[in-house]
Amino acid sequence: MTVRVAARLVWAWLAALLAGCATGLPPAPSAVFFDDFSQPDVAGLAGSGWTVRDKPGHPGVSGATWRPDAVALADDPARPGNRLLRLRARTDGTPEGTQHAQLCHERKYFEGSYAARIRFTDRPATGPDGDVVVQTFYLGSPLRFDFDPQYSEVDWEYLPNGGWGDTRTRLYGVTWQTVQLNPWNAFNQAHEEYRSLDGWHVLAMQVAGGEVRFFLDGAPLARHGGRNYPAVPMSLNFNLWFSPGALLADTAAERVYVQDVDWVYHAKDRVLSPAQIEAAVAALRRAGTPRADTVPAADPPLPSPCDF
């Protein structure tokens, strides 16, 4: 941790402490990861430890591409001076005409508190509506082989057009024990929130004490644990993809879906309420800290592929 980053984190904590009357007193500073995506361009993301996916594979439509130009940074039209991470997925209904988007941070995240402010969209930015599209924020480890006992994933998935045998709009909060991809055989625990979430939301997770707790806009939704609790460090990811076998069949018109992210935050080994997380983020911004990463790498370091 540099002296400058450490000082900013301490000032941010003090600011959050002063705001404690509204949110409850935050704990003392710990190792944190924060990014508000104010980098000037995608190359700046790499300098902040992010990897833009360019490799084929799971999930999504077989034969589709994962392209670096599907990830961008954009000005926030609602807040002058604010920047957003923007994921774009597009399709014309064919595998070769389908493009997914994914951004990954290194594999060093395990217990603690997580949150991101995300804009989900119910309709494409252009083109006809109706494809089964999945908008996500998640932690995950590599699946080394079918039914890998160390496979770990903590996942938010939003399906505006339904999917997977259910046409209803819904948000999933999922924790995974293990999975076999082909033929599909999954062991997980899921909460399903059946309603539209078109617009901005704060999604939070607490991973601690053998239990994962999910929160949407500050409200608790679910508690998962037991065999579905993570077993190994995970990467931190956002992706946007189309479900295989669920693209519109009656049109070749291109449609483009967009998912925006305002910020992402993690406090290592600390259980923070959603209000405390938002207070910490606000304090970091007031302190002029667009990003901070004092979370140590895994020891020994772990490979961090961005291909799952």
N, C-alpha and C positions, 0 to 999 in steps of 0.2 A: 504494500500500500504506500503510495507517495505521500509526502507530508501535506501537499496541497489537497489531495482527495480526502485524507484523514481529517484535515481541518474542516473541510466542507461538510463531511458527514457529521462531525460533532456539532457544527453550527445548525445543520438541518435537524439533528436530534433535539437540540435546545429549543428550536422553533416549534417542533412538534410537542415538546414538553409544555411550552407556554400555551399551546392550544389544547392541552389535556383536559381542561374543564369541559370541553364539548365531546371529547372522544374517549376519555379514560386515559390515564397516564401511560405513555408508551414505555417499553422497556429500554434499557441502555443500548447504545449502538452495538451492533454485531456485524459480522460479515454480510454484505448486501450486494445484490446486483440490481442495477436500475438503468433503464435506457428509455429516453423519451423521443428517440428517432428524429433528432434534429440534425443528423449528419447531412452534409450538402448533397451527397449522391450515394449510390449503391456501393461504390468503392470504399466509402467511409464506414459502411457496415462491417466490411472485412477487418478494418482497423479496430473495430470494437468487439472482435471475436466472433462475429456472425459468419455463417456459410450459407450461400444461396445454392439451393439444390439444382444440379444439372444432370443427374443420373436417373435412368429409368427404373421402374420397379413399383412395388406395393407402396401405397394403395392406389386406387383409381383405375382408369380405363387402360387395359392392356394395349400397348403400342403407342400410348400418348407420350408426350415429351414433358419434361420438367425443365423449364428454361430460365436462365438468369434474368432475362428481360421481363419475366412475369412478376418480378419484385421491383418496387420503386419507392422513392420518397417523394412526398407531395405536400404542398402547402395546405393548411387546414382552412377551408373557406369560412368556417364559423369563428375562428380565433386568429386574427392577424398575427404573424410571427411564429405561430405554432406549426410544427411539421408532423406528418403522419407516415407510418409505414403502410404501404399499399400493396396488397396481393391481388393479382388478376388471373382468373382462369377463363379460358375461352374454348368453344367447340363449335364445329359445324355438323356434329352428329357422327363423324367418322373418327377412328382412332388416330389417323395421321393428321387430322385437323383439330385435335384436342390438345390443349396445353394446360398443365397444372402449375401450381406455385408453392414453394416451401422455403422457409428460413429456419436455420438451426443454430443454437448456441452450444458450446462445448459440453461434454458429458461430465458434469461435476455436481449435479444437483440431486439432493436427496431429501432430508428432513428439513422442515421449516415452513414458512408461509410464502404464498405466491399470489400474484394478482396481475391482471392486465385489463386495460380499458379498450374495448373492441366495438367497432360498428359492424353489426350483422346486417345483411340485406336480404329481403324477401324476393326481390325481383332482379333480373339482370339489368346492368347499366345500358346495354343495347341488345336488341334481338328479342325473339319470343321467349316467354316464360314456360317452365315446366320440367326442365332437366333436374334430376336428383343431384344436388350439389351439396358438398360438406364443407363447412367453415369451422376452423378449429384453433384451439390453444391447448398445448399438451406437453407433458414430460414423457420421455420414453427411452428405453434401452434397446440395443440390437436384439433381434430374435436370431440366435445362433443356429437353431435347428428346431424342428417341430416339437412342440410341447417343452420348450426350454424352461427349466424350473427357475431360472434367474430372470426370465423376461419380466420387465416392470413397465407399467404405463399408467399415468394419471391423466385423464383426457376430458376436455370439453369439446363437444361436437354439436353444431347447429345445422339442422336439416330443414330449410324453409319450405321445400317441396316434398317433404316426407321421404320415404325410401325404406328399403329392407323389409318389404311386406306390409308397410303401414303408410298410408298417404297423408297422415296428419303432420302439420308443422310441429317441430319439437326440438328441445335442447336435451342432449345427453350429458350426464356427468358419469364417467366410467372409470373404474379401476380394474386392472387386468391381473390375473394369475398367470395364464399362459394361453397359447393358441397354436393351432395348425392351420396354415393358410390354404392348402389344397390337398384334399377337400377341406372346406372350412369347418373348423371345430374349435369354438372359443369357450374359455372359462373366465368369466368376468362378473362384475357386479355393476349394475347400471341404475341410475335415476333418470326418469324421463319427465320433462316439464313440457306439457302440451299447450303451447300458445305461441303466438308470433312474438319475436324479439327483434323486429326490424328497428334499427337505430342503435344508439350507444348504450353499452352496459359495462359494468365492472364485474368480472368473473374472478373469484378467489378460491384458493384451496389452502387448507392447513394439513400438513403431513407430519404427524407426531404421535408417539405413544401407541403405535400399532393401529392407528385410525386415520383415515382421510376424510376431511370435512369439506363440503362444497357449499359455496355461497354465491348468490346472484344478487347484485346491487345491495349488498349488505344483509340480505335475508338468508338464513340457513336453509339448504335444500335437502341434504343427505349426509349420512355417515356410512362409510364403508371400512371394512377391516378384515381380520382373519387372513385367509390365504391370498386375498387380493391386495394386501399391503405390499408396497414396493420392497424389493429385495436388494437392489443394487443402485448405484448412482445412475442418473438419467440426463439426457440432453433436454434443453428447453426449446420448444418449436412452435411455429405457426404454419399451417398449410391450408390450401384451398383446392379441392379436387372434385371430380365428377365420379359418381358411383358407376361401376361397370354394369352394363346391361340395362341402364336406366336413362339413356339419352333419348330426346325426342326423335321419333321415327318418321314424322311427316313433314320435315322441313330441312333444307340444307342451309338456311340462313344462319350466319354466325351470331352467337350470343356470348356476352362477356359478363362475368360476375366479378364483383369487387368486395374485398374485405379490408377494412382499415383498422390500424392499431395505433392508439395515442401513446401509450407507455406500457412497460412491463416492469415488475418489481418482485424481488425475492429477498427475504431475510433468513439467513441460514440458522437452523436450529432454534428458531424463535416462533412461538405461537402468537401471532398478532391477529386482532379482530380486523374485519374489513375497514372499520372506521380508523383504526390505528394505521393501517397500510395507507389509506388515502391521505391521512395527516402527514405521514412520512414522505409520501410523494410530493405533496404540496410544499413541504418544508424544503425538500431537495430543489424544487424548482425556484422557490424564493431565494435560496442560497446560490442560485446560478449554476447548479450542477446538472448538466444535461444527461450525464451518464456516470455511473460508478460501478466498479467491479472489484470488490475485495474478497470475493469467494475464492478460496484456494483451489487449485487444480486437484483432481483426485491423485492419491498417492498409493501406488504408482500411477502415472498418467494413463488415462484410458483413451483408446481410439474414439473419435467422434464422427462417424460417418453420417452424412446427410442424405440418406437414401431409403428411409422407411417411415 
